[in-house]
Amino acid sequence: MKRAINPKGDSGYTLIEIIVTLGLLSVIMFGVVGVGSAMHHHIEERKYRAECNQLLDLIFDCRNRAMMSSREAWITFHGDRVMVTTYHLPADRNESQRTVFEVLRLKGDYYNKRLIFNERGNIASRGGDLDLFLRETYRDRLVIQLYSGRIYIEGR
């Protein structure tokens, strides 16, 4: 490409060359930002799914501990955390374990209430559901069926 020469004899880039270069750079930058945004969304989604599975594991673990200790065990739901309280046989007392979620948020019938399992592993509290949110966006529902004892995530 021919370089323009100004009256002083200096050479430089033409206006067209500068515009084309800036246009290409902007397309590349928008592509990088778009890929980064999609990757962030994918990572958030994976964290949400992992925390949903962790919530189910905590509930089933609580039920198993109630049956193993032959004492009631319960799980209390809060906005971004759950508290599992079970009987610890060697210490002869109840112990609590708190789990805080990074992206999972909980709302609904069981919000700030206990899901209680009796010594046979049956649900001793009332049935209901708990809405599961990815930060502030509704995603799924945790269903707790009193008579059948089924606990599952609806919407998967």
C-alpha positions in Angstrom: 0.0 0.0 0.0 1.3 3.5 -0.8 1.9 5.7 2.1 0.8 9.3 2.0 3.5 11.9 2.3 2.7 15.2 3.9 4.4 18.5 2.8 7.1 18.0 5.4 8.1 14.7 3.9 6.9 12.5 6.8 5.0 9.3 6.0 2.0 8.1 8.0 -1.1 6.0 7.8 -4.1 7.0 5.8 -7.5 7.6 7.4 -8.9 4.5 5.6 -6.1 2.3 7.1 -6.8 3.6 10.6 -10.6 3.1 10.3 -10.2 -0.4 9.0 -7.7 -1.3 11.7 -10.0 0.1 14.5 -13.0 -1.7 13.0 -11.2 -5.0 13.0 -10.0 -4.5 16.6 -13.5 -3.6 17.7 -14.9 -6.8 16.1 -12.3 -8.9 17.8 -12.9 -7.3 21.2 -16.7 -7.7 21.0 -16.1 -11.4 20.1 -13.9 -11.8 23.2 -16.4 -10.1 25.5 -19.2 -12.2 24.1 -17.4 -15.5 24.6 -16.4 -14.4 28.1 -20.0 -13.6 29.0 -21.3 -16.9 27.7 -18.5 -18.7 29.6 -19.5 -16.9 32.8 -23.2 -17.9 32.3 -22.1 -21.5 31.8 -20.0 -21.5 34.9 -22.9 -20.0 37.0 -25.2 -22.7 35.6 -22.8 -25.5 36.6 -22.4 -24.1 40.1 -26.2 -23.9 40.4 -26.6 -27.6 39.3 -23.9 -28.7 41.7 -25.5 -26.8 44.6 -28.9 -28.3 43.8 -27.3 -31.8 43.9 -25.6 -30.8 47.2 -28.9 -29.7 48.6 -30.5 -33.1 47.7 -27.5 -34.9 49.2 -27.9 -33.0 52.5 -31.6 -33.8 52.7 -31.0 -37.5 52.1 -28.1 -37.6 54.5 -30.3 -36.0 57.1 -32.9 -38.7 56.6 -30.3 -41.4 56.8 -28.8 -40.0 60.0 -32.3 -39.9 61.6 -32.7 -43.6 60.8 -29.2 -44.6 62.0 -29.5 -42.7 65.3 -33.2 -43.6 65.9 -33.8 -40.0 66.7 -35.4 -37.1 64.9 -33.2 -35.1 62.5 -34.1 -31.9 60.7 -32.9 -29.5 58.1 -33.7 -25.8 58.3 -33.9 -23.8 55.0 -32.7 -20.2 54.8 -32.2 -17.8 51.8 -28.7 -18.9 50.9 -27.9 -21.7 53.4 -29.2 -24.7 55.1 -28.7 -26.0 58.7 -28.7 -29.8 59.2 -29.3 -30.9 62.8 -28.7 -34.5 63.7 -28.1 -36.6 66.8 -24.5 -37.5 67.3 -24.4 -40.8 69.2 -20.8 -40.8 70.6 -21.3 -37.3 72.0 -24.9 -38.0 73.1 -26.1 -34.6 71.8 -27.5 -32.9 68.7 -25.0 -31.4 66.3 -25.6 -28.8 63.6 -23.8 -28.5 60.3 -24.3 -25.3 58.3 -23.8 -25.2 54.5 -23.8 -21.9 52.6 -24.5 -21.8 48.9 -22.7 -19.5 46.4 -25.4 -19.1 43.7 -28.4 -21.1 44.9 -31.2 -19.2 46.7 -34.2 -20.7 48.4 -37.7 -19.4 48.8 -41.2 -20.9 49.3 -43.2 -23.0 51.8 -40.2 -24.2 53.7 -38.3 -20.9 53.8 -37.1 -20.5 57.4 -38.9 -23.7 58.4 -37.8 -27.2 59.3 -38.0 -30.4 57.3 -38.1 -33.0 60.1 -37.4 -36.7 59.6 -38.5 -39.2 62.4 -36.5 -42.2 63.5 -38.0 -44.3 60.7 -36.9 -41.8 58.0 -40.4 -40.6 57.3 -41.2 -36.9 57.0 -42.6 -35.8 60.3 -43.3 -32.2 59.2 -45.7 -31.1 56.6 -45.1 -31.5 52.8 -44.6 -28.5 50.5 -42.2 -27.1 48.1 -39.2 -24.8 47.9 -38.4 -22.6 45.0 -34.9 -22.7 43.8 -33.3 -19.6 42.3 -30.0 -19.0 40.4 -29.2 -15.8 42.2 -32.5 -13.9 41.6 -33.9 -15.9 38.7 -36.4 -18.7 39.3 -35.2 -22.0 38.0 -36.6 -25.1 39.6 -38.7 -26.4 42.5 -37.7 -28.8 45.3 -40.9 -30.9 46.0 -41.4 -32.6 49.3 -44.3 -35.1 49.3 -45.5 -35.9 52.8 -47.3 -39.2 52.2 -45.1 -40.8 49.6 -41.9 -39.5 51.2 -40.6 -38.5 47.7 -38.2 -35.6 47.6 -37.1 -34.4 44.2 -36.3 -31.4 42.1 -39.0 -30.6 39.6 -38.0 -28.8 36.4 -34.9 -30.8 35.5 
